[in-house]
Amino acid sequence: MHQILKISLFLILFLNFSNCGGLSKTNTRELPRNAQERARKNVEEGRAASVAGMFGRRGGGSFEFSSSNPMWRASLEILDFIPMTTVDYSGGMIISDWYTGEEVSNNEFIKISVRFLSNEIRSDSLKIIVHKKKCTTSQNCKVSLLSNSKISEELRSTILRKASLIEIELKNKKKKKK
């Protein structure tokens, strides 16, 4: 049993080093000294370490980060005035905390939830839910759902407009790079 453990450990280390280029000859004079530049160069050359690479698959993945998603960025920029309780890119959800603004009385609060149904910039890609809480005393509050409210429609149109501007900006940056 001890022998099997040694062989397994050796194979894992061998696969890991061979995948990362640890067994290939590398001219260290050509490598950038800055770690971030080295990592960027390795990714560009397809030498980045990954679990997928250990099993024979190399590159070809498409990764979309929150900074490159126009709908996500627009939503965060539009809702930056309100405190957030949940901001989950992988789950596609933004939930605000209870908020009362200067234009609303002290005993009324709103809570906004934005759910992303698609990355496309379309009106049906967003589900915006607005809740309203009205308190008569500190412990006596009534929460109601504002379905098809003016607030949710204004938020949707503002987010879509901002997302389309961000997408145009991203396309212009890509054209300049080429």
Protein Blocks (a to p, Z undefined) as FASTA:
>chain_A
ZZmmmmmmmmmmmmmmmmnopmpccdfklpcfblklmmmmmmmnopaccfklmnopaghi
acddfklmmklmmmmmmmmmpccfbdcfknopacddddddfkbcfkbccddddddfbfbd
cfklpccdddddddfbfklccddddehifklmmmmmmmmmmmmmmmmmmmmmmmmmZZ
